[in-house]
Amino acid sequence: MRFKTLGLDRYGCFTDRRLAFGDARLTVILGANEAGKTTALAAVADALFGIEERSRFNFLHDYKAMRLTATVAGGDGRELSFTRLKRRAAALVDPVSEAPLADDCLAPFLGAHDRRAFLDIFGLDQARLREGGRKLLAGGGDLADTLFAAAPGLSRIAALRERFREAAAQTFNPGRRTASNAFYRALDKRAAAQRRVRETELKVDEVRAEREEAERAAQARAVAVAAEIEAGLALRRAQAFARAAKELRIIDAEQAVLDRQGALPQLATGFCEETQRLLAALATAGETCARAAGEEADAAAACAAIAVDDAILAVAAPIAALDEERAAVEKEVKSLSNRRTEAAEAGARLDAIAKGLGLAEVAALRARLPGPPLLARAERLVGRLAATAALAETLASDRAKLAEEHRKAAAARAGLGHVADPTPARRRLDALDGAEERERALRLADHRLAAGRDALAERVGRLGLGTADAAALAAIALPATAAAEAALRAVRAAEEIVSRQTDSLRQLEDQLAQATARLAVLTGGRPMPTEAAIAAARRSRDQLWMQVRPLALGERAAAAADRDAARDLDHAMLDADRLADERQTETQRLAELAQAELKIADLGVQLDAAQRRLKEAGARLAATGAAWRTLWAGGPVLPADDAALAVLREAQAVLAARETLRQDAAAAEAAREAVRWDRAEAERLRAELGLAALGEAPLRMADLRAAVEALERRFRDAREHERDLKLLEARAADVTTRERDLADQQQAAAAEAADLFPRLAVRADAAAEEARAALDLWREAPALATALATAEHRIDGIERDKAAFAARVDDLVAQTGGRQADEDGFAAVRRLKARLEMAKQARAKADAAAEALAARRGALIAAEAARTRAESAVAAVVAQAGLDRPEALPPLIERLAAAAAATRRLTEARARLAEDAGDRGEDELRTAVAGHDDEALARRAAEADAAHAAARAARDQAIEHDTRARGALDALEQREGATRAAQEEQDAVAEIAAAVERFTRDHVAARLLSVAMDRYRERHQSPIVERASRLFAALTDGHWSGIGVDYDADPPRLATLRQGRPVAVEALSEGTADQLFLALRIAAIEEHARRATPLPFIADDLFVSFDERRTECGLRALSELGALTQVIVFTHHEHVAGCAERALPGEVAIVRL
């Protein structure tokens, strides 16, 4: 199959773009980035196999509008034009009539290929080429792997085999035990379960021992806890005595301190703190007075040192005014030269304008300056003059064009002649819509009917029922399939029951034989001491005793037989006693004998029941067999097996197919009538349109559509020409009207120009361009005249301001002491301004110094008052303490503070002592610690601490032992036994079985794939390797001589040849490996194309890793593939197209997007 055209009507970024493919062996589609190469590439597959459900190429046209059009040609010369739409039903339509096409209309062109097969077999891009090259390098040239990697559509077989191998290795690895293997995990799980079974079995002795140990541990814990509590109490007592001795010493020491202080005055609380504060305030007030006196003296000196210029301060306002005026006047004086330059330039430009307008001097120009209304009126007049001139030229041009167009339109209409209305023909053609499809469907239906009848006859013959055809088969009374299936199930159930009963009877007979043999073993040798044997022995003994009893009692005389009877009696008594004794010692043997006899009796009963059930099952089997034969009474009787059901189902299917064929034949006859009408109507329409008669040829609606469309085009052309002629005549009339209006406008403009232009020094008959130039000069003149007047006015003003400023400066300088030498008015004002600023600063400093002096004098007065208040407060405190002078206060404060601190410490010590003593008083504690020093008390506390630590350790150990014992007992009581562990063991066994099953499946699948790959290699290696060898030599431009196969390796390996010497595949560069893979792929596609319907080969940017020389070689190799199928190369790179044109001149088509 080949593409003739591919229309990207509304797809991706394309709208109404059509790609035409010629007969060249190689087509290169070149597109820059974002030119739509990827879109066109996707359109190839979408056109053939349908636009994908969630296409990403709807960014410009929505799904409903997406549309692709293509024309394809088959290998037998047939062509098909179709349009592909984005919808689920009727996605293929005729590109001209939009009539739906059959869904399978592309099947003859596509063969057995679907989208995936097309992309896998006939598609190759850069990524897949590089992946193939990498696999060649990684695989080391394994021949089977290499052929499968390059084979069309089979590249995933090797990967599938590796997945099966990996899955099998993850399940079980015979060579190495790995914890990650499922088999070994299940094996370890079973071993662990078996271990738990052994560990979780409860024993009576173990439970008793654990309970006794738990009771002992609980008792030991209680004893240890009581001992620890007692040791803790002893430790607290010893520590309390040690702390009490320390506190008693502190109490005695602080009491001694209080005694040493002697009698102290009774003063208010806080006396010491208040007195210290007053003394500190008195000292601070004295320091403040001294500091204030010094600061007051410094401020008076600073105030006297400042001198103020009162003379300059008296004229401060005039100086400030002159300084402000100075800046403005000085700036104007500096700009005086610029103003004079501006005046000169404006005068020169006005002089040039005057001369341009033909005036003698600037004064005349300034006297005739027009006002804005006059200039606006003149501007409008010039615009009308220019517009009328341009309109005159336009009208002349339009009239010439109209005349030429009218001549052409009249000639075209005359050339068409009389044209009939095509509407009736179009209606008749529309009535024939779908005629081709109906005729084609009829032919296809006839073929299908014929093939169906042949297939039906073959199926009837294969049934083997002795019928000639399907009609004869329909006459046979065959049983219903459901009834036959039920009867067959009944026969099989009966056979199964007979088989089971036979097996059961056989097993019972075997068991009876075994039980009888066991009984013979038990009863062999000496007699068994059974109840019956003992009773028999005793009866024999009693009978003999009855014979000799009268002799023993003296009731009769001895006889000759009495000696033998006495001897027999002795033996009988011994036998009876022995049997009785053996019964006591052989209880087990007797029990087995009884069990054997009971089992034989039970087996006898079971054997009778089994024989009875077997007989009943045989009768049921005979009944089901008779029922089966009754079902087939109307025809041949088949054996009761699956083959009979298969024959019955096939017969039913044949009858259903026969009915379907009859219905299809009736539908075909109805369609045949419609086709006859279509052909008759088409023949009449062809005759009216001047087309040749069809005869026996198939309907060709394209001819009729083309003829009707041609008729419609002529009719439309004629109407358009007539409409154009009417429009041209209307436009000519409009031009005439516009010419009359233009003449009126030109006359009015000439009259206004005769009145207006002389006032502006312009000729009355001047052209618009001349008048516009004069107006431009007049528009410039007023601004220049204004600028000249302004400049002259400003020059005069600057001169006046300069003279007035100089007079005022002279007056002020005379008042302040005269002007310095070479000093102009501006410098004098700046000097006076600086002097004034200095005087202002001196005045500000003097004022600040006076304020500071007043503040310092006030601070000195306040400090002296504060010192007086502090002295009065200290005197009051001295009197309160009963002292005669303030100097006695510090020693008294020190004594009072020491006494207060000792009292506080004494109170704290007694509080701590009370906390440690508990119920004991201070005297009791003194008595308890009397005669013991600190070392002895510390030793007692340390001994008590050690004893408490030992008791605590023993308690902790006892608690830990008790906890372990109770935990062990609880764990023992909570055991669930070996049931769960046994279940886990069974689960592990099931997992082992599942792992073995998975390993077997995956391992066998991998082996089967390996065998299939080896068979594929053996079948295809010769033609593919030979062709690939030549292609590889061509692709590498002769640098490599080909490829070969090392059959001595296991498995056989592919090798490249350089100068006849083999080189391992893994030694190739990446680019050369890509070229080797491309050679193998082309050879495989050629082999595939010879055996199946070839589709276009689509290559996407294959030559990224190729240099230009090898790119040309690659394009030549693809052109050789083009002899078998169409080859289309998509690329972004301009140089690829250049290489194609150089390598294949005249044999390549370049399509640019």
Summary of the structure (lengths in Angstrom):
residues: 1153
radius of gyration: 66.9
end to end distance: 23.3
largest distance: 216.3
contacts: 3348
relative contact order: 0.15
helix: 74%
strand: 6%
